[in-house]
Amino acid sequence: MTSPVEATLAYAEQFHHEDEILHAARQRGLEMGATPILPGGGAALCLLATAVNAKSVVEVGTGCGVSGLWLLRGMRTDGTLTSVDVEPEHQRLARQAFAEAGFSGGRVRLISGRALDVLPRLSDGGYDMVFADGAKQEYADYLAEAIRLLRVGGIVAFDNMLWHNRVADPAQRDSDTVALREVGKLVQSDDRLRSVLMPLGDGLLAAIKIAQ
């Protein structure tokens, strides 16, 4: 039997509907083993990108384009999404999804490679938003890079911050879960950031940079 809390969370998740383009991109992602962000988290990304009037966004973990579509739909029409992934085939399918949604090649810069090799080459303070959905044990390093990359007033967001209900359970001590707890503590303790953890999808942690 579904509990009231489970029913409420399901209602919040189902409040956001995906169109055919997003649904097709999601199916391709699942087939490739690149699990996409859930609709609630995607809608939150779209809202956050809109709220900061994002022109320049960095994404760690292209997947097959689902999160990128949500971000692009929230960004300015002259904005550019820079997306990094180690899997060229995932990026090929993401490019297909972006084209199906009407986003020209000039709106998206896809970079194939390890995020921690690519991010240090990007400009300090040059971005309005950074979204991370890559290797969980690298999240703390992504956070350090994001703080450098963001302008004051920019937003960093991390997916999977509840990690299939494991993060809230202190008995769960696997390396990914521990890494996610650690990045949560880092965000909470950083005076340059103001944060919120949203129980949408698999958990979305977002923080706005309020000081250099």
MDAnalysis code that builds the backbone (N, CA, C; Angstrom):
import MDAnalysis as mda
import numpy as np

u = mda.Universe.empty(636, n_residues=212, atom_resindex=np.repeat(np.arange(212), 3), trajectory=True)
u.add_TopologyAttr("name", ["N", "CA", "C"] * 212)
u.add_TopologyAttr("resid", np.arange(1, 213))
u.add_TopologyAttr("resname", ["MET", "THR", "SER", "PRO", "VAL", "GLU", "ALA", "THR", "LEU", "ALA", "TYR", "ALA", "GLU", "GLN", "PHE", "HIS", "HIS", "GLU", "ASP", "GLU", "ILE", "LEU", "HIS", "ALA", "ALA", "ARG", "GLN", "ARG", "GLY", "LEU", "GLU", "MET", "GLY", "ALA", "THR", "PRO", "ILE", "LEU", "PRO", "GLY", "GLY", "GLY", "ALA", "ALA", "LEU", "CYS", "LEU", "LEU", "ALA", "THR", "ALA", "VAL", "ASN", "ALA", "LYS", "SER", "VAL", "VAL", "GLU", "VAL", "GLY", "THR", "GLY", "CYS", "GLY", "VAL", "SER", "GLY", "LEU", "TRP", "LEU", "LEU", "ARG", "GLY", "MET", "ARG", "THR", "ASP", "GLY", "THR", "LEU", "THR", "SER", "VAL", "ASP", "VAL", "GLU", "PRO", "GLU", "HIS", "GLN", "ARG", "LEU", "ALA", "ARG", "GLN", "ALA", "PHE", "ALA", "GLU", "ALA", "GLY", "PHE", "SER", "GLY", "GLY", "ARG", "VAL", "ARG", "LEU", "ILE", "SER", "GLY", "ARG", "ALA", "LEU", "ASP", "VAL", "LEU", "PRO", "ARG", "LEU", "SER", "ASP", "GLY", "GLY", "TYR", "ASP", "MET", "VAL", "PHE", "ALA", "ASP", "GLY", "ALA", "LYS", "GLN", "GLU", "TYR", "ALA", "ASP", "TYR", "LEU", "ALA", "GLU", "ALA", "ILE", "ARG", "LEU", "LEU", "ARG", "VAL", "GLY", "GLY", "ILE", "VAL", "ALA", "PHE", "ASP", "ASN", "MET", "LEU", "TRP", "HIS", "ASN", "ARG", "VAL", "ALA", "ASP", "PRO", "ALA", "GLN", "ARG", "ASP", "SER", "ASP", "THR", "VAL", "ALA", "LEU", "ARG", "GLU", "VAL", "GLY", "LYS", "LEU", "VAL", "GLN", "SER", "ASP", "ASP", "ARG", "LEU", "ARG", "SER", "VAL", "LEU", "MET", "PRO", "LEU", "GLY", "ASP", "GLY", "LEU", "LEU", "ALA", "ALA", "ILE", "LYS", "ILE", "ALA", "GLN"])
u.atoms.positions = np.array([
    [0.840, -1.197, 0.000],
    [0.000, 0.000, 0.000],
    [0.878, 1.252, 0.000],
    [0.516, 2.209, -0.833],
    [1.285, 3.444, -0.939],
    [1.009, 4.344, 0.260],
    [2.081, 4.838, 0.876],
    [1.932, 5.731, 2.025],
    [1.557, 7.128, 1.545],
    [1.010, 7.981, 2.421],
    [0.698, 9.358, 2.027],
    [1.919, 10.123, 1.521],
    [3.078, 9.884, 2.146],
    [4.300, 10.569, 1.696],
    [4.667, 10.119, 0.282],
    [4.620, 8.821, 0.038],
    [4.933, 8.299, -1.300],
    [3.951, 8.827, -2.330],
    [2.683, 8.901, -1.979],
    [1.673, 9.416, -2.906],
    [1.913, 10.888, -3.216],
    [2.312, 11.660, -2.203],
    [2.578, 13.083, -2.404],
    [3.778, 13.288, -3.314],
    [4.844, 12.522, -3.059],
    [6.041, 12.645, -3.899],
    [5.745, 12.215, -5.336],
    [4.956, 11.182, -5.502],
    [4.584, 10.736, -6.848],
    [3.749, 11.796, -7.557],
    [2.847, 12.424, -6.815],
    [2.027, 13.496, -7.393],
    [2.907, 14.641, -7.873],
    [3.891, 15.027, -7.047],
    [4.796, 16.122, -7.428],
    [5.595, 15.755, -8.668],
    [6.039, 14.490, -8.752],
    [6.829, 14.052, -9.911],
    [5.973, 14.028, -11.172],
    [4.748, 13.538, -11.044],
    [3.873, 13.408, -12.205],
    [3.240, 14.727, -12.630],
    [3.447, 15.760, -11.831],
    [2.943, 17.089, -12.168],
    [3.591, 17.614, -13.442],
    [4.782, 17.124, -13.734],
    [5.555, 17.596, -14.884],
    [5.502, 16.557, -15.998],
    [5.035, 16.975, -17.156],
    [4.848, 16.058, -18.279],
    [5.918, 16.288, -19.347],
    [6.387, 15.196, -19.939],
    [7.352, 15.276, -21.024],
    [6.641, 15.180, -22.365],
    [7.081, 15.987, -23.315],
    [6.525, 15.884, -24.663],
    [7.193, 14.716, -25.400],
    [6.820, 14.531, -26.659],
    [7.308, 13.379, -27.416],
    [8.817, 13.420, -27.600],
    [9.381, 14.613, -27.759],
    [10.830, 14.721, -27.965],
    [11.585, 14.306, -26.711],
    [11.142, 14.800, -25.565],
    [11.771, 14.406, -24.306],
    [11.582, 12.918, -24.034],
    [10.387, 12.428, -24.306],
    [10.112, 11.004, -24.063],
    [11.009, 10.136, -24.940],
    [11.185, 10.502, -26.202],
    [12.046, 9.725, -27.097],
    [13.494, 9.765, -26.630],
    [13.948, 10.936, -26.196],
    [15.318, 11.048, -25.687],
    [15.494, 10.200, -24.436],
    [14.485, 10.183, -23.571],
    [14.537, 9.365, -22.363],
    [14.650, 7.885, -22.716],
    [13.856, 7.432, -23.670],
    [13.889, 6.021, -24.056],
    [15.247, 5.634, -24.617],
    [15.834, 6.523, -25.429],
    [17.169, 6.233, -25.962],
    [18.195, 6.162, -24.831],
    [18.069, 7.064, -23.862],
    [18.981, 7.053, -22.730],
    [18.883, 5.758, -21.936],
    [17.664, 5.319, -21.663],
    [17.475, 4.085, -20.909],
    [18.030, 2.889, -21.672],
    [17.831, 2.879, -22.983],
    [18.365, 1.785, -23.795],
    [19.884, 1.753, -23.787],
    [20.512, 2.929, -23.653],
    [21.976, 3.019, -23.660],
    [22.571, 2.871, -22.266],
    [21.728, 2.757, -21.256],
    [22.226, 2.673, -19.891],
    [22.625, 4.018, -19.311],
    [22.184, 5.107, -19.945],
    [22.453, 6.466, -19.455],
    [21.172, 6.986, -18.813],
    [20.935, 6.602, -17.567],
    [19.674, 6.917, -16.899],
    [19.462, 8.421, -16.813],
    [18.403, 8.955, -17.419],
    [18.201, 10.408, -17.439],
    [17.624, 10.931, -16.125],
    [17.751, 12.221, -15.940],
    [17.088, 12.890, -14.832],
    [15.582, 12.711, -14.985],
    [14.887, 12.547, -13.869],
    [13.436, 12.365, -13.915],
    [12.739, 13.697, -14.203],
    [11.479, 13.660, -14.647],
    [10.803, 14.886, -15.075],
    [10.762, 15.987, -14.028],
    [10.552, 15.643, -12.756],
    [10.512, 16.672, -11.722],
    [11.829, 17.421, -11.616],
    [12.925, 16.678, -11.614],
    [14.238, 17.305, -11.578],
    [14.520, 18.104, -12.830],
    [14.097, 17.579, -13.973],
    [14.291, 18.312, -15.234],
    [13.533, 19.624, -15.240],
    [12.291, 19.594, -14.763],
    [11.498, 20.825, -14.700],
    [12.148, 21.841, -13.774],
    [12.741, 21.351, -12.675],
    [13.443, 22.258, -11.753],
    [14.647, 22.892, -12.441],
    [15.385, 22.119, -13.236],
    [16.515, 22.679, -13.984],
    [16.036, 23.772, -14.937],
    [14.928, 23.518, -15.617],
    [14.377, 24.501, -16.545],
    [14.014, 25.786, -15.808],
    [13.375, 25.639, -14.669],
    [12.989, 26.804, -13.867],
    [14.222, 27.577, -13.395],
    [15.232, 26.865, -12.908],
    [16.437, 27.535, -12.413],
    [17.161, 28.276, -13.529],
    [17.244, 27.658, -14.699],
    [17.886, 28.323, -15.832],
    [17.127, 29.585, -16.227],
    [15.803, 29.513, -16.168],
    [14.982, 30.686, -16.462],
    [15.176, 31.764, -15.411],
    [15.239, 31.350, -14.142],
    [15.328, 32.305, -13.028],
    [16.603, 33.135, -13.083],
    [17.702, 32.526, -13.546],
    [18.963, 33.275, -13.612],
    [19.210, 33.849, -15.004],
    [18.196, 33.731, -15.889],
    [18.321, 34.252, -17.255],
    [19.599, 33.715, -17.901],
    [19.766, 32.399, -17.821],
    [21.034, 31.764, -18.177],
    [21.357, 31.888, -19.660],
    [22.552, 32.372, -19.913],
    [23.085, 32.440, -21.281],
    [24.179, 31.401, -21.495],
    [24.961, 31.131, -20.444],
    [26.058, 30.168, -20.541],
    [25.911, 29.128, -19.438],
    [25.737, 27.868, -19.839],
    [25.519, 26.783, -18.893],
    [26.502, 25.661, -19.191],
    [27.049, 25.066, -18.130],
    [27.906, 23.885, -18.247],
    [27.156, 22.689, -17.689],
    [27.194, 21.596, -18.420],
    [26.575, 20.348, -17.979],
    [27.639, 19.262, -17.926],
    [27.733, 18.588, -16.793],
    [28.628, 17.439, -16.641],
    [27.783, 16.185, -16.727],
    [27.932, 15.446, -17.819],
    [27.119, 14.261, -18.050],
    [26.027, 14.551, -19.062],
    [26.372, 14.460, -20.339],
    [25.396, 14.750, -21.402],
    [24.284, 13.730, -21.424],
    [24.640, 12.455, -21.133],
    [23.663, 11.393, -21.320],
    [23.197, 11.384, -22.761],
    [21.921, 11.172, -22.969],
    [21.373, 11.202, -24.328],
    [20.506, 12.432, -24.558],
    [20.692, 13.458, -23.715],
    [20.113, 14.755, -24.021],
    [18.917, 15.211, -23.214],
    [18.427, 14.394, -22.278],
    [17.215, 14.775, -21.556],
    [17.440, 16.026, -20.707],
    [18.447, 16.004, -19.851],
    [18.702, 17.176, -19.005],
    [19.085, 18.388, -19.842],
    [19.809, 18.157, -20.928],
    [20.171, 19.263, -21.815],
    [18.957, 19.927, -22.428],
    [17.959, 19.130, -22.802],
    [16.722, 19.703, -23.342],
    [16.021, 20.574, -22.310],
    [15.934, 20.079, -21.075],
    [15.302, 20.883, -20.022],
    [16.063, 22.189, -19.813],
    [17.384, 22.112, -19.794],
    [18.191, 23.314, -19.594],
    [18.012, 24.300, -20.746],
    [18.112, 23.804, -21.961],
    [17.987, 24.679, -23.131],
    [16.628, 25.366, -23.177],
    [15.602, 24.684, -22.767],
    [14.266, 25.273, -22.784],
    [14.104, 26.369, -21.736],
    [14.974, 26.358, -20.723],
    [14.921, 27.414, -19.729],
    [15.884, 28.551, -19.986],
    [16.849, 28.326, -20.864],
    [17.878, 29.328, -21.127],
    [17.392, 30.407, -22.083],
    [18.158, 31.476, -22.160],
    [17.905, 32.514, -23.157],
    [18.024, 31.943, -24.560],
    [17.332, 32.555, -25.494],
    [17.350, 32.042, -26.863],
    [18.703, 32.232, -27.535],
    [19.551, 33.086, -26.977],
    [20.900, 33.252, -27.517],
    [21.934, 32.535, -26.644],
    [21.472, 31.641, -25.775],
    [22.358, 30.967, -24.846],
    [23.051, 29.757, -25.459],
    [24.142, 29.346, -24.810],
    [24.909, 28.187, -25.245],
    [25.091, 27.212, -24.092],
    [24.785, 25.955, -24.351],
    [24.995, 24.877, -23.405],
    [26.285, 24.156, -23.757],
    [27.220, 24.111, -22.811],
    [28.456, 23.344, -22.970],
    [28.302, 22.059, -22.174],
    [28.298, 20.920, -22.853],
    [28.014, 19.646, -22.203],
    [29.173, 18.675, -22.397],
    [29.589, 18.057, -21.296],
    [30.777, 17.200, -21.275],
    [30.371, 15.769, -20.938],
    [30.908, 14.808, -21.702],
    [30.617, 13.404, -21.431],
    [31.754, 12.557, -21.996],
    [32.001, 11.408, -21.367],
    [33.071, 10.521, -21.839],
    [32.596, 9.584, -22.941],
    [31.278, 9.546, -23.212],
    [30.729, 8.595, -24.177],
    [30.298, 9.313, -25.453],
    [31.074, 9.200, -26.535],
    [30.706, 9.867, -27.792],
    [29.355, 9.420, -28.346],
    [28.997, 8.154, -28.164],
    [27.718, 7.671, -28.688],
    [26.556, 8.321, -27.950],
    [26.697, 8.527, -26.644],
    [25.659, 9.236, -25.904],
    [25.500, 10.645, -26.464],
    [26.603, 11.297, -26.739],
    [26.533, 12.670, -27.255],
    [25.947, 12.709, -28.660],
    [26.195, 11.683, -29.448],
    [25.586, 11.628, -30.785],
    [24.065, 11.594, -30.662],
    [23.569, 10.788, -29.736],
    [22.123, 10.702, -29.543],
    [21.576, 11.980, -28.923],
    [22.354, 12.625, -28.069],
    [21.926, 13.914, -27.514],
    [21.808, 14.952, -28.621],
    [22.783, 14.963, -29.525],
    [22.716, 15.912, -30.637],
    [21.455, 15.682, -31.479],
    [21.092, 14.410, -31.635],
    [19.851, 14.087, -32.352],
    [18.646, 14.675, -31.630],
    [18.614, 14.528, -30.315],
    [17.496, 15.058, -29.536],
    [17.426, 16.578, -29.637],
    [18.559, 17.242, -29.568],
    [18.577, 18.701, -29.651],
    [18.077, 19.161, -31.021],
    [18.492, 18.465, -32.058],
    [18.040, 18.824, -33.411],
    [16.536, 18.614, -33.549],
    [16.021, 17.521, -33.004],
    [14.583, 17.252, -33.061],
    [13.791, 18.337, -32.345],
    [14.402, 18.926, -31.309],
    [13.732, 19.980, -30.545],
    [13.917, 21.358, -31.161],
    [14.673, 21.437, -32.259],
    [14.836, 22.705, -32.958],
    [15.985, 23.557, -32.469],
    [16.887, 22.990, -31.652],
    [18.037, 23.748, -31.181],
    [19.193, 23.565, -32.162],
    [19.638, 24.663, -32.731],
    [20.689, 24.614, -33.743],
    [22.013, 24.202, -33.123],
    [22.947, 23.801, -33.997],
    [24.263, 23.408, -33.524],
    [24.962, 24.489, -32.748],
    [24.663, 25.745, -33.055],
    [25.297, 26.852, -32.353],
    [24.847, 27.023, -30.922],
    [23.743, 26.377, -30.549],
    [23.229, 26.488, -29.182],
    [23.896, 25.502, -28.228],
    [24.588, 24.495, -28.783],
    [25.147, 23.429, -27.962],
    [26.595, 23.163, -28.357],
    [27.470, 23.106, -27.355],
    [28.863, 22.728, -27.561],
    [29.088, 21.432, -26.801],
    [29.268, 20.340, -27.528],
    [29.479, 19.036, -26.923],
    [30.970, 18.744, -26.892],
    [31.480, 18.419, -25.702],
    [32.900, 18.112, -25.533],
    [33.018, 16.696, -25.001],
    [33.746, 15.860, -25.728],
    [33.954, 14.480, -25.321],
    [35.220, 14.393, -24.471],
    [35.080, 13.876, -23.262],
    [36.240, 13.744, -22.387],
    [35.823, 13.675, -20.932],
    [36.784, 13.453, -20.056],
    [36.535, 13.434, -18.605],
    [36.268, 14.854, -18.126],
    [35.271, 15.001, -17.301],
    [34.900, 16.332, -16.826],
    [36.053, 17.020, -16.111],
    [36.802, 16.267, -15.318],
    [37.877, 16.888, -14.542],
    [39.089, 17.235, -15.390],
    [39.102, 16.778, -16.635],
    [40.104, 17.250, -17.598],
    [39.611, 18.481, -18.349],
    [38.291, 18.554, -18.566],
    [37.708, 19.628, -19.377],
    [37.419, 20.882, -18.559],
    [36.814, 20.720, -17.375],
    [36.364, 21.874, -16.599],
    [37.484, 22.873, -16.294],
    [38.696, 22.434, -15.953],
    [39.743, 23.414, -15.663],
    [40.107, 24.311, -16.843],
    [39.697, 23.928, -18.054],
    [40.003, 24.738, -19.238],
    [38.945, 25.811, -19.505],
    [37.849, 25.785, -18.745],
    [36.773, 26.754, -18.955],
    [37.037, 28.010, -18.123],
    [36.420, 29.120, -18.533],
    [36.761, 30.437, -17.993],
    [36.190, 30.691, -16.608],
    [37.002, 31.273, -15.727],
    [36.564, 31.687, -14.396],
    [35.399, 32.674, -14.501],
    [34.367, 32.452, -13.717],
    [33.259, 33.396, -13.640],
    [32.495, 33.597, -14.928],
    [32.635, 32.661, -15.872],
    [32.033, 32.864, -17.185],
    [30.686, 32.205, -17.392],
    [30.111, 31.628, -16.336],
    [28.910, 30.820, -16.526],
    [27.816, 31.195, -15.524],
    [26.582, 31.032, -15.980],
    [25.405, 31.338, -15.168],
    [24.908, 30.128, -14.386],
    [25.252, 28.935, -14.864],
    [24.734, 27.727, -14.229],
    [25.645, 26.562, -14.561],
    [25.826, 25.672, -13.591],
    [26.546, 24.415, -13.776],
    [25.662, 23.298, -13.250],
    [25.448, 22.276, -14.071],
    [24.654, 21.120, -13.653],
    [25.521, 19.871, -13.734],
    [25.554, 19.093, -12.669],
    [26.386, 17.892, -12.615],
    [25.541, 16.639, -12.453],
    [25.760, 15.693, -13.360],
    [25.133, 14.377, -13.277],
    [26.134, 13.365, -13.822],
    [27.333, 13.390, -13.238],
    [28.400, 12.514, -13.677],
    [28.769, 11.512, -12.601],
    [30.053, 11.204, -12.496],
    [30.542, 10.238, -11.520],
    [30.331, 10.773, -10.102],
    [29.604, 10.029, -9.297],
    [29.216, 10.535, -7.976],
    [30.437, 10.803, -7.089],
    [31.470, 9.989, -7.210],
    [32.640, 10.181, -6.378],
    [33.479, 11.390, -6.798],
    [33.118, 12.012, -7.910],
    [33.797, 13.231, -8.361],
    [32.988, 14.492, -8.062],
    [31.834, 14.338, -7.409],
    [30.961, 15.494, -7.173],
    [31.661, 16.601, -6.390],
    [32.470, 16.257, -5.403],
    [33.158, 17.294, -4.624],
    [34.098, 18.100, -5.516],
    [34.757, 17.421, -6.450],
    [35.635, 18.121, -7.392],
    [34.830, 18.978, -8.367],
    [33.665, 18.466, -8.792],
    [32.796, 19.276, -9.655],
    [32.358, 20.544, -8.923],
    [32.074, 20.409, -7.631],
    [31.651, 21.570, -6.855],
    [32.741, 22.636, -6.840],
    [33.980, 22.223, -6.589],
    [35.081, 23.181, -6.567],
    [35.225, 23.891, -7.906],
    [35.098, 23.138, -8.988],
    [35.190, 23.745, -10.316],
    [33.997, 24.666, -10.577],
    [32.815, 24.246, -10.157],
    [31.613, 25.049, -10.402],
    [31.702, 26.398, -9.705],
    [32.186, 26.415, -8.466],
    [32.302, 27.682, -7.746],
    [33.237, 28.630, -8.492],
    [34.274, 28.085, -9.076],
    [35.197, 28.906, -9.861],
    [34.546, 29.399, -11.156],
    [33.791, 28.531, -11.788],
    [33.210, 28.852, -13.093],
    [32.043, 29.830, -13.013],
    [31.311, 29.818, -11.904],
    [30.080, 30.603, -11.814],
    [30.346, 32.073, -11.510],
    [29.523, 32.903, -12.097],
    [29.448, 34.305, -11.675],
    [28.698, 34.369, -10.356],
    [28.858, 35.453, -9.623],
    [28.016, 35.665, -8.447],
    [26.559, 35.759, -8.914],
    [25.684, 35.027, -8.275],
    [24.291, 34.943, -8.704],
    [24.012, 33.726, -9.563],
    [25.076, 33.004, -9.946],
    [24.904, 31.785, -10.721],
    [24.555, 30.603, -9.832],
    [24.109, 29.525, -10.449],
    [23.589, 28.360, -9.716],
    [24.335, 27.102, -10.115],
    [24.671, 26.287, -9.104],
    [25.174, 24.939, -9.323],
    [24.109, 23.961, -8.854],
    [23.923, 22.879, -9.610],
    [22.917, 21.873, -9.251],
    [23.500, 20.477, -9.457],
    [23.123, 19.569, -8.557],
    [23.572, 18.182, -8.609],
    [22.368, 17.258, -8.608],
    [22.366, 16.274, -9.532],
    [21.305, 15.272, -9.552],
    [21.691, 14.081, -8.669],
    [20.700, 13.266, -8.355],
    [20.871, 12.013, -7.596],
    [21.313, 12.235, -6.159],
    [20.959, 13.370, -5.569],
    [21.441, 13.664, -4.226],
    [20.694, 12.906, -3.120],
    [19.659, 12.162, -3.494],
    [19.028, 11.240, -2.536],
    [19.400, 9.788, -2.847],
    [19.910, 9.568, -4.030],
    [20.523, 8.299, -4.475],
    [19.708, 7.073, -4.072],
    [18.508, 7.000, -4.669],
    [17.629, 5.841, -4.481],
    [17.334, 5.588, -2.998],
    [17.127, 6.676, -2.259],
    [16.791, 6.644, -0.831],
    [17.936, 6.157, 0.058],
    [19.152, 6.123, -0.476],
    [20.285, 5.627, 0.305],
    [20.933, 6.725, 1.153],
    [20.956, 7.950, 0.655],
    [21.677, 9.025, 1.345],
    [21.088, 9.275, 2.731],
    [19.784, 9.181, 2.854],
    [19.124, 9.457, 4.136],
    [19.274, 8.321, 5.141],
    [19.768, 7.190, 4.697],
    [19.900, 6.023, 5.566],
    [21.350, 5.896, 6.042],
    [21.638, 6.194, 7.309],
    [23.026, 6.168, 7.788],
    [23.675, 4.797, 7.711],
    [22.876, 3.756, 7.560],
    [23.440, 2.410, 7.448],
    [24.080, 2.166, 6.081],
    [23.742, 3.002, 5.113],
    [24.289, 2.841, 3.766],
    [25.652, 3.526, 3.692],
    [26.716, 2.737, 3.451],
    [28.073, 3.270, 3.503],
    [28.866, 2.984, 2.232],
    [28.191, 2.687, 1.133],
    [28.925, 2.478, -0.113],
    [29.567, 3.783, -0.551],
    [30.557, 3.702, -1.422],
    [31.387, 4.861, -1.759],
    [30.605, 5.978, -2.429],
    [29.658, 5.634, -3.297],
    [28.878, 6.680, -3.964],
    [27.999, 7.424, -2.963],
    [27.335, 6.687, -2.085],
    [26.460, 7.308, -1.093],
    [27.259, 8.219, -0.166],
    [28.400, 7.746, 0.293],
    [29.255, 8.554, 1.166],
    [29.706, 9.822, 0.447],
    [30.052, 9.704, -0.836],
    [30.487, 10.867, -1.613],
    [29.370, 11.897, -1.745],
    [28.141, 11.434, -1.921],
    [27.011, 12.352, -2.044],
    [26.727, 13.054, -0.724],
    [26.812, 12.327, 0.367],
    [26.648, 12.979, 1.674],
    [27.719, 14.054, 1.860],
    [28.933, 13.743, 1.450],
    [30.045, 14.676, 1.637],
    [29.841, 15.960, 0.843],
    [29.391, 15.852, -0.412],
    [29.200, 17.078, -1.190],
    [28.051, 17.893, -0.614],
    [27.048, 17.221, -0.052],
    [25.984, 17.953, 0.622],
    [26.517, 18.760, 1.791],
    [27.392, 18.161, 2.585],
    [27.994, 18.872, 3.712],
    [28.863, 20.032, 3.234],
    [29.597, 19.816, 2.138],
    [30.445, 20.882, 1.603],
    [29.610, 22.090, 1.168],
    [28.494, 21.811, 0.507],
    [27.616, 22.897, 0.069],
    [27.040, 23.633, 1.277],
    [26.574, 22.873, 2.263],
    [25.978, 23.488, 3.455],
    [26.957, 24.381, 4.208],
    [28.207, 23.993, 4.228],
    [29.194, 24.707, 5.043],
    [29.910, 25.828, 4.316],
    [29.633, 26.003, 3.029],
    [30.330, 27.018, 2.239],
    [29.580, 28.347, 2.321],
    [30.201, 29.352, 2.902],
    [29.550, 30.649, 3.085],
    [29.281, 31.374, 1.772],
    [29.875, 30.897, 0.698],
    [29.649, 31.526, -0.611],
    [28.374, 31.027, -1.278],
    [27.724, 30.037, -0.681],
    [26.585, 29.382, -1.309],
    [25.348, 29.442, -0.427],
    [24.194, 29.528, -1.072],
    [22.899, 29.410, -0.391],
    [22.138, 28.297, -1.105],
    [21.724, 27.264, -0.371],
    [21.315, 26.026, -1.029],
    [19.927, 25.546, -0.645],
    [19.446, 24.585, -1.456],
    [18.193, 23.886, -1.172],
    [18.308, 22.482, -1.746],
    [17.803, 21.492, -0.976],
    [17.738, 20.108, -1.452],
    [16.276, 19.789, -1.742],
    [15.986, 19.491, -2.995],
    [14.614, 19.260, -3.439],
    [14.369, 17.764, -3.642],
    [13.327, 17.196, -3.020],
    [13.041, 15.774, -3.174],
    [12.281, 15.475, -4.464],
    [12.764, 16.015, -5.558],
    [12.199, 15.744, -6.876],
    [13.086, 14.719, -7.578],
    [12.470, 13.833, -8.342],
    [13.256, 12.811, -9.005],
    [14.040, 12.010, -7.986],
    [15.353, 11.919, -8.208],
    [16.227, 11.213, -7.278],
    [16.959, 12.187, -6.358],
    [16.397, 13.388, -6.223],
    [16.987, 14.410, -5.359],
    [17.832, 15.389, -6.147],
    [17.487, 16.667, -6.087],
    [18.238, 17.715, -6.779],
    [18.701, 18.736, -5.745],
    [20.010, 18.874, -5.616],
    [20.608, 19.877, -4.743],
    [21.011, 21.065, -5.594],
    [20.529, 22.243, -5.226],
    [20.863, 23.453, -5.966],
    [21.383, 24.500, -5.003],
    [22.364, 25.272, -5.450],
    [22.939, 26.329, -4.613],
    [23.278, 27.527, -5.475],
    [22.969, 28.711, -4.961],
    [23.295, 29.942, -5.670],
    [24.575, 30.526, -5.067],
    [25.463, 30.989, -5.920],
    [26.716, 31.604, -5.463],
    [26.419, 33.049, -5.078],
    [26.603, 33.364, -3.793],
    [26.256, 34.698, -3.304],
    [27.480, 35.580, -3.068],
    [28.678, 34.978, -3.175],
    [29.901, 35.768, -2.966],
    [31.062, 35.069, -3.642],
    [32.100, 35.828, -3.956],
    [33.296, 35.249, -4.542],
    [34.058, 34.424, -3.499],
])
